[in-house]
Every structure is written in structure tokens, then in C-alpha cells.
């Protein structure tokens, strides 16, 4: 455990930004689920946020170096838990991703695996002897990350599996990726793409096709993208107001409280509202980068930048889906989308960022 001299040592701007974004998420969840079977989702989200704040406080006090020491155990536990999900997990919407918990709640293990991948990548890269990772180092790290990726793809959850690759790639980039290695990686990616296509489920192939041409199947695979564009366009400059979005309230926009929450927000709060939200995310990411720059060691820097890269990827995918510039995946919008596992994992990550900051005050 680690302490701090006063509460002023905590990164309060980081905490404040996270709470404001979470509050906007609760507001939009309330609006998007009014009169539906999910109408109690907004107060459940509040419970998740409270639990997340507690988790963040615990993570802020627990020395991240201790977490790095236990990476092998955490990695093994993650693999075992993902296997349990595949064998005994709860199935919904065609995927087996959740472990049922008492009280009607569920746990999505793949969300917490993101944090383990960040810690794994940070420890691996910080322990390398050379200034830059060699090709054999990249292969070893890639092999370690590929195992949980394969298990999550099997659920199937391609969007979450992609985040694991992004975390590893970001870590390698900040460690000093050689251009020769980047070229080889790009060539390997091109070679495996045909194989990857054969491994995709039919609905995943349909999403890829609809991404290129949503009008090809407007009532099927292209429906979500088309309705999202309509919702964003109808919001205009200032939006239609809370609970007044036609696409959202008339249920034309699917999963408006989870994957497409930003589309629903754009319809009800307009271009100005989305600009404010994106500005808040920008400030949150910059705050994490500031903590990375002040980290006491390379491992702390890798941890912070891994978290920053993950959140940025989530944001990039969600904004891209908003206007049909990204393939529709099950990647939640951090802090705003409904989901206990997502909220808890993000607050845990922010707690670890705070812990990296607090190490500067440890004697």
C-alpha cells in the first residue's frame, strides 16, 4: 500500500472530469431507456459509478509496482477466467461474455482483462535490456497477448479483442518501434487478413460489408449505421432536448444506452453537446498524459500511456460509428455507456493512474 501527504496530492481534475462524463452518461441512459424494459438502468449505473469510485480509491492506494510483480499470476487468472466464461458463461445477443452474479448482475471478464494486458505490456517492455525492443521481443509479447485475444474472439467479441492488440501496439510504439519492424508487421497483417476473414462469424462479415455500403441492407446489417446518421443529423446545432429525440425515443436507434449512446446524445444535445463531451474526453486524456510524463519510472509511464491509448481507441471507434466511418463493434464509450464491468474497469485504471502520480510523494 502507499499513502499521500494530503488529499491535495490526488489528481482531482482527473477525478472531476471522470465524474462529469459519468453524470452525462447517467442522464443519457435515463433519457434513452425511458418507457422501456431498461428504465431502471440509470440508477444501476449510479451504483456502478459509486462502486467504481471505491475501486479507484483502493487502486490509488495500492502500489502499482506490486501489481507489476504479480503480472504472471494475474495473467494466468485472466486466462482461466476467460476459459470459464466460454464454458459456463451467460449467453446473450449471440455471445457468451458474462459470468452471472447474485442480484441479477453480471461480470464481463474481458473488460478487466484490458487492465491485465496493460500491466503485462508495461512490465514486459520496462524489463527489456535494450533501448528498443527487438523483433524477438515483439514476437514474445505478441504471443502473450494473442492467447486472451483468441479466447475473447471465440466468445465472440471482436471489438474487445482488438483493444488488446491496440494496447500492445501502443506500448511497443512508445518503447521505440523500429521502422523495419513496422513494415514487417504491416506485411504480416496483410497476409493474415484473408485467413481472418474465414474465421469471422456471418454477422461480423455482414457488418464489414455494411460498413462499406450500409444501403445494401438498410433493414439488416446496415440498419444501425443508417439510424445513427439520422439521429446525429436530426440533432442539429443544439439538439432536441432530453427525452425528446425522435430516433431515440421511438426506438429506431438500437442499443441507445450502450454502444450508440453518443448517437443518442448527439440527437438530444446537438453538435454543441457532442463538442463539449469530446472536449471533456480530450482534457481527461491530457491529464493522463501529464501523469505519464511525471511518472517515477518507465513502467509507470507505460501504464499511463497504455490506459490513455485504450481510452483513445474506445473514443475513436465510438465517434467513428457515430457517422458510419468505423465498423460497428461492441466497444463501449468509456464512463458514459451503460455497463458495470466497463465502469469498474475504467475507474480502476484511473485509480492506477492516480497511484503513479502518488508515487512522487512517497518517501
Residue, then its C-alpha position, 0 to 999 in steps of 0.5 A: x500500500x502507499x499513502x499521500x501527504x494530503x488529499x491535495x496530492x490526488x489528481x482531482x481534475x482527473x477525478x472531476x472530469x471522470x465524474x462529469x462524463x459519468x453524470x452525462x452518461x447517467x442522464x443519457x441512459x435515463x433519457x434513452x431507456x425511458x418507457x422501456x424494459x431498461x428504465x431502471x438502468x440509470x440508477x444501476x449505473x449510479x451504483x456502478x459509478x459509486x462502486x467504481x469510485x471505491x475501486x479507484x480509491x483502493x487502486x490509488x492506494x495500492x502500489x502499482x509496482x506490486x501489481x507489476x510483480x504479480x503480472x504472471x499470476x494475474x495473467x494466468x487468472x485472466x486466462x482461466x477466467x476467460x476459459x470459464x466464461x466460454x464454458x459456463x458463461x451467460x449467453x446473450x445477443x449471440x455471445x457468451x461474455x458474462x459470468x452471472x452474479x447474485x442480484x441479477x448482475x453480471x461480470x464481463x471478464x474481458x473488460x478487466x482483462x484490458x487492465x491485465x494486458x496493460x500491466x503485462x505490456x508495461x512490465x514486459x517492455x520496462x524489463x527489456x535490456x535494450x533501448x528498443x525492443x527487438x523483433x524477438x521481443x515483439x514476437x514474445x509479447x505478441x504471443x502473450x497477448x494473442x492467447x486472451x485475444x483468441x479466447x475473447x474472439x471465440x466468445x465472440x467479441x471482436x471489438x474487445x479483442x482488438x483493444x488488446x492488440x491496440x494496447x500492445x501496439x501502443x506500448x511497443x510504439x512508445x518503447x521505440x518501434x523500429x521502422x523495419x519492424x513496422x513494415x514487417x508487421x504491416x506485411x504480416x497483417x496483410x497476409x493474415x487478413x484473408x485467413x481472418x476473414x474465414x474465421x469471422x462469424x456471418x454477422x461480423x462479415x455482414x457488418x464489414x460489408x455494411x460498413x462499406x455500403x450500409x444501403x445494401x441492407x438498410x433493414x439488416x446489417x446496415x440498419x444501425x449505421x443508417x439510424x445513427x446518421x439520422x439521429x446525429x443529423x436530426x440533432x442539429x446545432x443544439x439538439x432536441x432536448x432530453x427525452x425528446x429525440x425522435x430516433x431515440x425515443x421511438x426506438x429506431x436507434x438500437x442499443x441507445x444506452x450502450x454502444x450508440x449512446x453518443x448517437x443518442x446524445x448527439x440527437x438530444x444535445x446537438x453538435x454543441x453537446x457532442x463538442x463539449x463531451x469530446x472536449x471533456x474526453x480530450x482534457x481527461x486524456x491530457x491529464x493522463x498524459x501529464x501523469x505519464x510524463x511525471x511518472x517515477x519510472x518507465x513502467x509507470x509511464x507505460x501504464x499511463x500511456x497504455x490506459x490513455x491509448x485504450x481510452x483513445x481507441x474506445x473514443x475513436x471507434x465510438x465517434x467513428x460509428x457515430x457517422x458510419x466511418x468505423x465498423x460497428x463493434x461492441x466497444x463501449x464509450x468509456x464512463x458514459x455507456x451503460x455497463x458495470x464491468x466497463x465502469x469498474x474497469x475504467x475507474x480502476x485504471x484511473x485509480x492506477x493512474x492516480x497511484x503513479x502520480x502518488x508515487x512522487x510523494x512517497x518517501 
